[in-house]
Amino acid sequence: MTYGGPGTATNTLPFLGYLQAFVRYDFGLGAATSLLTVAGVLVLAFVYARSIRKEEKEG
């Protein structure tokens, strides 16, 4: 894996969680980053599923 972007300018959230936990040995921050990422994905999935269900009812 690269650090993305020009130099080390960008990271993905899963890679950031990995860096925090296993490179910097800050397991709490890595776990928090991972949990917030999962929560964000779940919220987006819920909103998406709800909008799809709404479109199917109208159509």
mmCIF file as gemmi writes it, N, C-alpha and C atoms, coordinates in Angstrom:
data_model
loop_
_atom_site.group_PDB
_atom_site.id
_atom_site.type_symbol
_atom_site.label_atom_id
_atom_site.label_alt_id
_atom_site.label_comp_id
_atom_site.label_asym_id
_atom_site.label_entity_id
_atom_site.label_seq_id
_atom_site.pdbx_PDB_ins_code
_atom_site.Cartn_x
_atom_site.Cartn_y
_atom_site.Cartn_z
_atom_site.occupancy
_atom_site.B_iso_or_equiv
_atom_site.pdbx_formal_charge
_atom_site.auth_seq_id
_atom_site.auth_asym_id
_atom_site.pdbx_PDB_model_num
ATOM 1 N N . MET Axp A 1 ? 0.843 -1.191 0 1 0 ? 1 A 1
ATOM 2 C CA . MET Axp A 1 ? 0 0 0 1 0 ? 1 A 1
ATOM 3 C C . MET Axp A 1 ? 0.881 1.245 0 1 0 ? 1 A 1
ATOM 4 N N . THR Axp A 2 ? 0.422 2.216 -0.723 1 0 ? 2 A 1
ATOM 5 C CA . THR Axp A 2 ? 1.112 3.499 -0.666 1 0 ? 2 A 1
ATOM 6 C C . THR Axp A 2 ? 0.37 4.383 0.314 1 0 ? 2 A 1
ATOM 7 N N . TYR Axp A 3 ? 0.926 5.504 0.62 1 0 ? 3 A 1
ATOM 8 C CA . TYR Axp A 3 ? 0.25 6.464 1.481 1 0 ? 3 A 1
ATOM 9 C C . TYR Axp A 3 ? -0.696 7.348 0.688 1 0 ? 3 A 1
ATOM 10 N N . GLY Axp A 4 ? -0.844 7.111 -0.602 1 0 ? 4 A 1
ATOM 11 C CA . GLY Axp A 4 ? -1.778 7.85 -1.438 1 0 ? 4 A 1
ATOM 12 C C . GLY Axp A 4 ? -1.309 9.257 -1.744 1 0 ? 4 A 1
ATOM 13 N N . GLY Axp A 5 ? -2.01 9.887 -2.685 1 0 ? 5 A 1
ATOM 14 C CA . GLY Axp A 5 ? -1.767 11.295 -3.005 1 0 ? 5 A 1
ATOM 15 C C . GLY Axp A 5 ? -0.311 11.604 -3.297 1 0 ? 5 A 1
ATOM 16 N N . PRO Axp A 6 ? -0.005 12.865 -3.418 1 0 ? 6 A 1
ATOM 17 C CA . PRO Axp A 6 ? 1.396 13.249 -3.543 1 0 ? 6 A 1
ATOM 18 C C . PRO Axp A 6 ? 2.085 13.125 -2.177 1 0 ? 6 A 1
ATOM 19 N N . GLY Axp A 7 ? 3.08 12.29 -2.11 1 0 ? 7 A 1
ATOM 20 C CA . GLY Axp A 7 ? 3.759 12.089 -0.83 1 0 ? 7 A 1
ATOM 21 C C . GLY Axp A 7 ? 2.868 11.336 0.138 1 0 ? 7 A 1
ATOM 22 N N . THR Axp A 8 ? 2.701 11.884 1.323 1 0 ? 8 A 1
ATOM 23 C CA . THR Axp A 8 ? 1.838 11.265 2.336 1 0 ? 8 A 1
ATOM 24 C C . THR Axp A 8 ? 0.621 12.137 2.621 1 0 ? 8 A 1
ATOM 25 N N . ALA Axp A 9 ? 0.111 12.801 1.599 1 0 ? 9 A 1
ATOM 26 C CA . ALA Axp A 9 ? -0.955 13.783 1.786 1 0 ? 9 A 1
ATOM 27 C C . ALA Axp A 9 ? -2.311 13.152 2.07 1 0 ? 9 A 1
ATOM 28 N N . THR Axp A 10 ? -2.585 11.962 1.541 1 0 ? 10 A 1
ATOM 29 C CA . THR Axp A 10 ? -3.916 11.384 1.696 1 0 ? 10 A 1
ATOM 30 C C . THR Axp A 10 ? -3.837 9.942 2.153 1 0 ? 10 A 1
ATOM 31 N N . ASN Axp A 11 ? -4.897 9.493 2.834 1 0 ? 11 A 1
ATOM 32 C CA . ASN Axp A 11 ? -5.065 8.105 3.255 1 0 ? 11 A 1
ATOM 33 C C . ASN Axp A 11 ? -6.532 7.755 3.143 1 0 ? 11 A 1
ATOM 34 N N . THR Axp A 12 ? -6.825 6.467 3.064 1 0 ? 12 A 1
ATOM 35 C CA . THR Axp A 12 ? -8.205 6.029 3.207 1 0 ? 12 A 1
ATOM 36 C C . THR Axp A 12 ? -8.46 5.799 4.686 1 0 ? 12 A 1
ATOM 37 N N . LEU Axp A 13 ? -9.724 5.788 5.096 1 0 ? 13 A 1
ATOM 38 C CA . LEU Axp A 13 ? -10.029 5.613 6.511 1 0 ? 13 A 1
ATOM 39 C C . LEU Axp A 13 ? -9.577 4.264 7.063 1 0 ? 13 A 1
ATOM 40 N N . PRO Axp A 14 ? -9.787 3.156 6.348 1 0 ? 14 A 1
ATOM 41 C CA . PRO Axp A 14 ? -9.272 1.893 6.894 1 0 ? 14 A 1
ATOM 42 C C . PRO Axp A 14 ? -7.748 1.892 7.068 1 0 ? 14 A 1
ATOM 43 N N . PHE Axp A 15 ? -7.038 2.471 6.124 1 0 ? 15 A 1
ATOM 44 C CA . PHE Axp A 15 ? -5.582 2.53 6.235 1 0 ? 15 A 1
ATOM 45 C C . PHE Axp A 15 ? -5.159 3.449 7.366 1 0 ? 15 A 1
ATOM 46 N N . LEU Axp A 16 ? -5.905 4.524 7.585 1 0 ? 16 A 1
ATOM 47 C CA . LEU Axp A 16 ? -5.617 5.418 8.703 1 0 ? 16 A 1
ATOM 48 C C . LEU Axp A 16 ? -5.779 4.674 10.028 1 0 ? 16 A 1
ATOM 49 N N . GLY Axp A 17 ? -6.861 3.898 10.153 1 0 ? 17 A 1
ATOM 50 C CA . GLY Axp A 17 ? -7.053 3.106 11.366 1 0 ? 17 A 1
ATOM 51 C C . GLY Axp A 17 ? -5.911 2.123 11.583 1 0 ? 17 A 1
ATOM 52 N N . TYR Axp A 18 ? -5.446 1.503 10.504 1 0 ? 18 A 1
ATOM 53 C CA . TYR Axp A 18 ? -4.31 0.584 10.593 1 0 ? 18 A 1
ATOM 54 C C . TYR Axp A 18 ? -3.06 1.312 11.061 1 0 ? 18 A 1
ATOM 55 N N . LEU Axp A 19 ? -2.775 2.466 10.467 1 0 ? 19 A 1
ATOM 56 C CA . LEU Axp A 19 ? -1.596 3.228 10.863 1 0 ? 19 A 1
ATOM 57 C C . LEU Axp A 19 ? -1.655 3.627 12.333 1 0 ? 19 A 1
ATOM 58 N N . GLN Axp A 20 ? -2.816 4.083 12.761 1 0 ? 20 A 1
ATOM 59 C CA . GLN Axp A 20 ? -2.95 4.515 14.147 1 0 ? 20 A 1
ATOM 60 C C . GLN Axp A 20 ? -2.749 3.353 15.113 1 0 ? 20 A 1
ATOM 61 N N . ALA Axp A 21 ? -3.311 2.203 14.789 1 0 ? 21 A 1
ATOM 62 C CA . ALA Axp A 21 ? -3.264 1.078 15.711 1 0 ? 21 A 1
ATOM 63 C C . ALA Axp A 21 ? -1.924 0.342 15.681 1 0 ? 21 A 1
ATOM 64 N N . PHE Axp A 22 ? -1.424 0.021 14.501 1 0 ? 22 A 1
ATOM 65 C CA . PHE Axp A 22 ? -0.295 -0.901 14.417 1 0 ? 22 A 1
ATOM 66 C C . PHE Axp A 22 ? 1.041 -0.249 14.092 1 0 ? 22 A 1
ATOM 67 N N . VAL Axp A 23 ? 1.029 0.978 13.612 1 0 ? 23 A 1
ATOM 68 C CA . VAL Axp A 23 ? 2.291 1.656 13.346 1 0 ? 23 A 1
ATOM 69 C C . VAL Axp A 23 ? 2.618 2.601 14.5 1 0 ? 23 A 1
ATOM 70 N N . ARG Axp A 24 ? 1.616 3.348 14.953 1 0 ? 24 A 1
ATOM 71 C CA . ARG Axp A 24 ? 1.818 4.292 16.062 1 0 ? 24 A 1
ATOM 72 C C . ARG Axp A 24 ? 1.502 3.673 17.419 1 0 ? 24 A 1
ATOM 73 N N . TYR Axp A 25 ? 1.027 2.433 17.433 1 0 ? 25 A 1
ATOM 74 C CA . TYR Axp A 25 ? 0.676 1.705 18.659 1 0 ? 25 A 1
ATOM 75 C C . TYR Axp A 25 ? -0.364 2.439 19.504 1 0 ? 25 A 1
ATOM 76 N N . ASP Axp A 26 ? -1.274 3.141 18.847 1 0 ? 26 A 1
ATOM 77 C CA . ASP Axp A 26 ? -2.389 3.804 19.541 1 0 ? 26 A 1
ATOM 78 C C . ASP Axp A 26 ? -3.653 3.016 19.21 1 0 ? 26 A 1
ATOM 79 N N . PHE Axp A 27 ? -3.827 1.899 19.913 1 0 ? 27 A 1
ATOM 80 C CA . PHE Axp A 27 ? -4.903 0.966 19.593 1 0 ? 27 A 1
ATOM 81 C C . PHE Axp A 27 ? -6.278 1.568 19.835 1 0 ? 27 A 1
ATOM 82 N N . GLY Axp A 28 ? -6.41 2.414 20.84 1 0 ? 28 A 1
ATOM 83 C CA . GLY Axp A 28 ? -7.7 3.042 21.121 1 0 ? 28 A 1
ATOM 84 C C . GLY Axp A 28 ? -8.14 3.952 19.989 1 0 ? 28 A 1
ATOM 85 N N . LEU Axp A 29 ? -7.236 4.767 19.491 1 0 ? 29 A 1
ATOM 86 C CA . LEU Axp A 29 ? -7.563 5.675 18.393 1 0 ? 29 A 1
ATOM 87 C C . LEU Axp A 29 ? -7.837 4.898 17.104 1 0 ? 29 A 1
ATOM 88 N N . GLY Axp A 30 ? -7.073 3.842 16.875 1 0 ? 30 A 1
ATOM 89 C CA . GLY Axp A 30 ? -7.315 3.008 15.702 1 0 ? 30 A 1
ATOM 90 C C . GLY Axp A 30 ? -8.676 2.336 15.757 1 0 ? 30 A 1
ATOM 91 N N . ALA Axp A 31 ? -9.046 1.847 16.94 1 0 ? 31 A 1
ATOM 92 C CA . ALA Axp A 31 ? -10.358 1.221 17.109 1 0 ? 31 A 1
ATOM 93 C C . ALA Axp A 31 ? -11.475 2.245 16.947 1 0 ? 31 A 1
ATOM 94 N N . ALA Axp A 32 ? -11.281 3.43 17.496 1 0 ? 32 A 1
ATOM 95 C CA . ALA Axp A 32 ? -12.297 4.476 17.365 1 0 ? 32 A 1
ATOM 96 C C . ALA Axp A 32 ? -12.48 4.882 15.908 1 0 ? 32 A 1
ATOM 97 N N . THR Axp A 33 ? -11.393 5.022 15.175 1 0 ? 33 A 1
ATOM 98 C CA . THR Axp A 33 ? -11.466 5.349 13.75 1 0 ? 33 A 1
ATOM 99 C C . THR Axp A 33 ? -12.227 4.271 12.994 1 0 ? 33 A 1
ATOM 100 N N . SER Axp A 34 ? -11.931 3.018 13.297 1 0 ? 34 A 1
ATOM 101 C CA . SER Axp A 34 ? -12.605 1.908 12.62 1 0 ? 34 A 1
ATOM 102 C C . SER Axp A 34 ? -14.089 1.873 12.941 1 0 ? 34 A 1
ATOM 103 N N . LEU Axp A 35 ? -14.44 2.059 14.204 1 0 ? 35 A 1
ATOM 104 C CA . LEU Axp A 35 ? -15.85 2.029 14.59 1 0 ? 35 A 1
ATOM 105 C C . LEU Axp A 35 ? -16.633 3.185 13.986 1 0 ? 35 A 1
ATOM 106 N N . LEU Axp A 36 ? -16.034 4.369 13.947 1 0 ? 36 A 1
ATOM 107 C CA . LEU Axp A 36 ? -16.714 5.509 13.322 1 0 ? 36 A 1
ATOM 108 C C . LEU Axp A 36 ? -16.88 5.302 11.823 1 0 ? 36 A 1
ATOM 109 N N . THR Axp A 37 ? -15.907 4.671 11.192 1 0 ? 37 A 1
ATOM 110 C CA . THR Axp A 37 ? -16.016 4.36 9.771 1 0 ? 37 A 1
ATOM 111 C C . THR Axp A 37 ? -17.164 3.391 9.517 1 0 ? 37 A 1
ATOM 112 N N . VAL Axp A 38 ? -17.248 2.335 10.329 1 0 ? 38 A 1
ATOM 113 C CA . VAL Axp A 38 ? -18.33 1.362 10.177 1 0 ? 38 A 1
ATOM 114 C C . VAL Axp A 38 ? -19.681 2.024 10.433 1 0 ? 38 A 1
ATOM 115 N N . ALA Axp A 39 ? -19.767 2.866 11.456 1 0 ? 39 A 1
ATOM 116 C CA . ALA Axp A 39 ? -21.025 3.566 11.748 1 0 ? 39 A 1
ATOM 117 C C . ALA Axp A 39 ? -21.431 4.462 10.582 1 0 ? 39 A 1
ATOM 118 N N . GLY Axp A 40 ? -20.479 5.162 9.993 1 0 ? 40 A 1
ATOM 119 C CA . GLY Axp A 40 ? -20.776 6.015 8.844 1 0 ? 40 A 1
ATOM 120 C C . GLY Axp A 40 ? -21.269 5.231 7.642 1 0 ? 40 A 1
ATOM 121 N N . VAL Axp A 41 ? -20.647 4.091 7.39 1 0 ? 41 A 1
ATOM 122 C CA . VAL Axp A 41 ? -21.072 3.241 6.278 1 0 ? 41 A 1
ATOM 123 C C . VAL Axp A 41 ? -22.475 2.705 6.53 1 0 ? 41 A 1
ATOM 124 N N . LEU Axp A 42 ? -22.767 2.304 7.767 1 0 ? 42 A 1
ATOM 125 C CA . LEU Axp A 42 ? -24.104 1.804 8.092 1 0 ? 42 A 1
ATOM 126 C C . LEU Axp A 42 ? -25.17 2.879 7.907 1 0 ? 42 A 1
ATOM 127 N N . VAL Axp A 43 ? -24.868 4.106 8.296 1 0 ? 43 A 1
ATOM 128 C CA . VAL Axp A 43 ? -25.816 5.209 8.111 1 0 ? 43 A 1
ATOM 129 C C . VAL Axp A 43 ? -26.067 5.438 6.623 1 0 ? 43 A 1
ATOM 130 N N . LEU Axp A 44 ? -25.012 5.475 5.832 1 0 ? 44 A 1
ATOM 131 C CA . LEU Axp A 44 ? -25.174 5.676 4.397 1 0 ? 44 A 1
ATOM 132 C C . LEU Axp A 44 ? -25.947 4.527 3.755 1 0 ? 44 A 1
ATOM 133 N N . ALA Axp A 45 ? -25.688 3.295 4.191 1 0 ? 45 A 1
ATOM 134 C CA . ALA Axp A 45 ? -26.413 2.145 3.656 1 0 ? 45 A 1
ATOM 135 C C . ALA Axp A 45 ? -27.89 2.217 4.014 1 0 ? 45 A 1
ATOM 136 N N . PHE Axp A 46 ? -28.202 2.644 5.241 1 0 ? 46 A 1
ATOM 137 C CA . PHE Axp A 46 ? -29.593 2.78 5.664 1 0 ? 46 A 1
ATOM 138 C C . PHE Axp A 46 ? -30.312 3.836 4.825 1 0 ? 46 A 1
ATOM 139 N N . VAL Axp A 47 ? -29.679 4.974 4.621 1 0 ? 47 A 1
ATOM 140 C CA . VAL Axp A 47 ? -30.289 6.047 3.821 1 0 ? 47 A 1
ATOM 141 C C . VAL Axp A 47 ? -30.498 5.576 2.388 1 0 ? 47 A 1
ATOM 142 N N . TYR Axp A 48 ? -29.526 4.87 1.827 1 0 ? 48 A 1
ATOM 143 C CA . TYR Axp A 48 ? -29.635 4.364 0.467 1 0 ? 48 A 1
ATOM 144 C C . TYR Axp A 48 ? -30.772 3.345 0.351 1 0 ? 48 A 1
ATOM 145 N N . ALA Axp A 49 ? -30.823 2.394 1.277 1 0 ? 49 A 1
ATOM 146 C CA . ALA Axp A 49 ? -31.876 1.376 1.235 1 0 ? 49 A 1
ATOM 147 C C . ALA Axp A 49 ? -33.253 2.005 1.393 1 0 ? 49 A 1
ATOM 148 N N . ARG Axp A 50 ? -33.351 2.996 2.227 1 0 ? 50 A 1
ATOM 149 C CA . ARG Axp A 50 ? -34.633 3.683 2.433 1 0 ? 50 A 1
ATOM 150 C C . ARG Axp A 50 ? -35.072 4.41 1.167 1 0 ? 50 A 1
ATOM 151 N N . SER Axp A 51 ? -34.137 5.062 0.487 1 0 ? 51 A 1
ATOM 152 C CA . SER Axp A 51 ? -34.499 5.775 -0.741 1 0 ? 51 A 1
ATOM 153 C C . SER Axp A 51 ? -34.888 4.805 -1.849 1 0 ? 51 A 1
ATOM 154 N N . ILE Axp A 52 ? -34.218 3.671 -1.936 1 0 ? 52 A 1
ATOM 155 C CA . ILE Axp A 52 ? -34.567 2.654 -2.938 1 0 ? 52 A 1
ATOM 156 C C . ILE Axp A 52 ? -35.958 2.107 -2.664 1 0 ? 52 A 1
ATOM 157 N N . ARG Axp A 53 ? -36.249 1.825 -1.397 1 0 ? 53 A 1
ATOM 158 C CA . ARG Axp A 53 ? -37.576 1.298 -1.032 1 0 ? 53 A 1
ATOM 159 C C . ARG Axp A 53 ? -38.664 2.32 -1.376 1 0 ? 53 A 1
ATOM 160 N N . LYS Axp A 54 ? -38.368 3.589 -1.146 1 0 ? 54 A 1
ATOM 161 C CA . LYS Axp A 54 ? -39.336 4.655 -1.443 1 0 ? 54 A 1
ATOM 162 C C . LYS Axp A 54 ? -39.583 4.751 -2.957 1 0 ? 54 A 1
ATOM 163 N N . GLU Axp A 55 ? -38.524 4.634 -3.76 1 0 ? 55 A 1
ATOM 164 C CA . GLU Axp A 55 ? -38.672 4.678 -5.225 1 0 ? 55 A 1
ATOM 165 C C . GLU Axp A 55 ? -39.49 3.494 -5.741 1 0 ? 55 A 1
ATOM 166 N N . GLU Axp A 56 ? -39.287 2.313 -5.148 1 0 ? 56 A 1
ATOM 167 C CA . GLU Axp A 56 ? -40.021 1.132 -5.599 1 0 ? 56 A 1
ATOM 168 C C . GLU Axp A 56 ? -41.51 1.238 -5.295 1 0 ? 56 A 1
ATOM 169 N N . LYS Axp A 57 ? -41.854 1.875 -4.184 1 0 ? 57 A 1
ATOM 170 C CA . LYS Axp A 57 ? -43.264 2.058 -3.842 1 0 ? 57 A 1
ATOM 171 C C . LYS Axp A 57 ? -43.942 3.027 -4.808 1 0 ? 57 A 1
ATOM 172 N N . GLU Axp A 58 ? -43.222 4.08 -5.218 1 0 ? 58 A 1
ATOM 173 C CA . GLU Axp A 58 ? -43.789 5.088 -6.103 1 0 ? 58 A 1
ATOM 174 C C . GLU Axp A 58 ? -43.914 4.58 -7.536 1 0 ? 58 A 1
ATOM 175 N N . GLY Axp A 59 ? -43.021 3.708 -7.951 1 0 ? 59 A 1
ATOM 176 C CA . GLY Axp A 59 ? -42.954 3.272 -9.351 1 0 ? 59 A 1
ATOM 177 C C . GLY Axp A 59 ? -43.806 2.126 -9.64 1 0 ? 59 A 1
